Amino acid sequence: MKSVAFITGASGGIGAEFARVFAADHHDLVLTARSTDKLEELATEIRAASGVEVLVLPADLASPEAPAALLEEVAKRDIRIDYLVNNAGFGNYGEFAEHDAATELEQIQVNITALTALTRGFLPGMLERKNGRILNVASTAAFQPCPLLAVYGATKAYVLSFSEALAVELRGTGVSVTCLCPGPTESNFGARSGFALLDTVKGRIPTAKAVAEYGYDALFARDTVAVHGIANRLLTASSRFAPRNLVADISMRMLSTGRPKAAK
């Protein structure tokens, strides 16, 4: 029986690349995201290229009911999930007070609540089988306050802390947890979040494929925290020892470069 990977946010960017790299290593897939058309297109591509089975389960993880519905559907189909990749997430660039309140709460729902619910739902089966791997996608934003991405940074700090704690709880069980922390990546994050800087540095930042391949290797190495890129590893290490207010000020200056320029 082939192993099965359940991947959220799989319709594009890092999530789609995770689907491709798992399939290339002959794992069957369960893919979820909001866009049915994009998921079906990716599934068709992967089936033709790799010959693995791909199940598409469209869902909007911003809906509080979505995680339970996905877990129920997987259970109804009697699918054993060996690898859980909690990749879905989004940010909202700009000052917190100026953002739509509902969108900020949706960030928490997708980035934290859905991730936690799916982990809790699939973990007991892994523990029973004494085998499984969970990959939670955080960000280098998890290591410091992120003015102008305040809620996003806070949600990713949760993902990092949750993953590190769970990894310790699961020692000796046969189940591992890896937290992948990429920096700026060529994906649709900039377009969705409104962080314009990412659109100007394409070609100078890692591709989604490179990040997914790194995360895949870290998952199978059972690394607890995997920060992609030497520069990012140095940055995140230094931020843990610097004064928090200084780190926040530096972060504000860096992220401010992504503000759209005012029209003249």
Residue pairs with C-beta under 8 A, 6 or more apart in sequence:
1 80
2 26
2 27
2 28
2 52
2 53
3 27
3 28
3 82
3 83
4 27
4 28
4 29
4 30
4 79
4 80
4 81
4 82
4 83
5 18
5 19
5 22
5 27
5 28
5 29
5 30
5 81
5 82
5 83
5 84
5 85
6 29
6 30
6 32
6 74
6 81
6 83
6 84
6 85
6 118
6 122
7 15
7 18
7 19
7 22
7 29
7 30
7 31
7 32
7 85
7 87
8 15
8 32
8 33
8 61
8 85
8 86
8 87
8 88
8 114
8 115
8 118
9 15
9 32
9 33
9 61
9 87
9 88
9 89
10 16
10 18
10 19
10 29
10 31
10 32
10 33
10 39
10 42
10 87
11 31
11 33
11 34
11 35
11 38
11 39
11 42
12 33
12 35
12 38
12 187
12 188
13 185
13 187
13 188
13 189
13 208
14 87
14 137
14 182
14 185
14 187
14 208
14 211
14 212
14 215
15 33
15 85
15 87
15 88
16 42
16 208
17 208
17 209
17 211
17 212
17 213
18 85
18 87
18 212
18 215
18 216
19 29
19 31
19 42
19 46
19 54
20 46
20 49
20 209
20 212
21 209
21 212
21 213
21 216
22 29
22 83
22 85
22 216
23 29
23 46
23 49
23 50
23 52
23 54
24 49
24 50
25 216
26 50
26 52
27 52
27 82
27 83
28 52
28 53
28 54
28 55
29 43
29 46
29 52
29 53
29 54
29 55
30 54
30 55
30 57
30 74
30 79
30 81
31 39
31 42
31 43
31 54
31 55
31 56
31 57
32 39
32 56
32 57
32 58
32 59
32 61
32 70
32 88
33 39
33 58
33 59
33 88
34 58
34 59
34 60
35 58
36 56
36 58
39 56
39 58
40 56
42 54
43 54
43 56
46 52
46 54
47 53
47 54
55 77
55 79
57 70
57 73
57 74
59 66
59 69
59 70
60 66
61 67
61 88
61 109
61 110
61 114
62 106
62 109
62 110
63 109
64 109
64 113
66 114
67 113
67 114
67 117
67 118
67 121
68 117
68 121
70 118
71 117
71 118
71 121
71 122
74 81
80 125
80 129
81 122
81 125
81 126
81 132
82 126
82 131
82 132
82 133
83 132
83 133
83 134
83 135
83 219
84 118
84 119
84 122
84 132
84 133
84 134
84 135
85 135
85 137
86 114
86 115
86 118
86 119
86 134
86 135
86 136
86 137
86 159
87 135
87 137
88 110
88 111
88 114
88 115
89 107
89 110
89 111
89 115
89 137
89 152
89 155
89 156
90 107
90 110
90 111
90 152
90 189
90 192
90 193
91 107
91 149
91 151
91 152
91 189
91 192
91 193
91 195
92 99
92 103
92 104
92 107
92 149
92 151
92 152
92 193
92 194
93 148
93 149
93 193
93 194
93 195
93 196
93 255
93 258
94 148
94 194
95 148
96 104
96 150
96 151
104 151
107 151
107 152
107 155
108 151
108 155
111 152
111 155
111 156
111 158
111 159
112 155
112 158
112 159
115 136
115 159
115 162
116 162
119 134
119 136
119 166
122 132
122 134
123 132
123 134
123 175
125 132
126 132
126 134
126 174
126 175
127 170
127 173
127 174
127 175
129 174
130 173
130 174
130 175
131 174
131 175
132 174
132 175
132 176
133 175
133 176
133 177
133 178
133 219
133 220
133 222
134 163
134 166
134 175
134 176
134 177
134 178
135 177
135 178
135 179
135 180
135 215
135 218
135 219
136 159
136 162
136 163
136 177
136 178
136 179
136 180
137 159
137 179
137 180
137 182
137 215
138 156
138 157
138 159
138 160
138 163
138 179
138 180
138 181
139 152
139 153
139 156
139 181
139 182
139 183
140 181
140 182
140 183
140 227
140 232
140 235
140 236
141 149
141 152
141 153
141 156
141 157
142 153
142 156
142 157
142 159
142 160
142 179
142 181
143 157
143 160
143 181
143 235
143 236
143 239
143 240
144 153
144 239
144 244
144 247
144 248
144 251
145 153
145 244
145 247
145 248
145 251
146 152
146 153
146 154
146 251
146 255
147 248
147 251
147 252
147 255
148 252
148 255
148 256
148 258
148 259
149 193
149 195
149 255
152 193
156 181
159 179
160 179
160 181
160 225
163 177
163 178
163 179
163 224
163 225
164 179
164 224
164 225
166 177
167 176
167 177
167 178
167 179
167 224
170 176
170 177
176 219
176 222
176 224
177 224
178 215
178 218
178 219
178 222
178 223
178 224
178 225
178 226
179 224
179 225
179 226
180 211
180 214
180 215
180 218
180 219
180 226
180 228
181 225
181 226
181 227
181 228
181 232
181 236
182 206
182 211
182 215
182 227
182 228
182 229
182 232
183 205
183 206
183 227
183 228
183 229
183 231
183 232
183 235
184 198
184 201
184 205
184 206
185 205
185 206
185 207
185 208
185 211
186 202
186 203
186 205
186 206
186 207
186 208
187 208
189 195
189 198
190 196
190 197
190 198
190 199
191 199
195 255
195 258
196 258
196 259
196 260
197 257
197 258
198 205
198 258
206 228
206 229
210 228
211 228
214 226
214 228
215 226
215 228
218 226
227 233
227 236
239 247
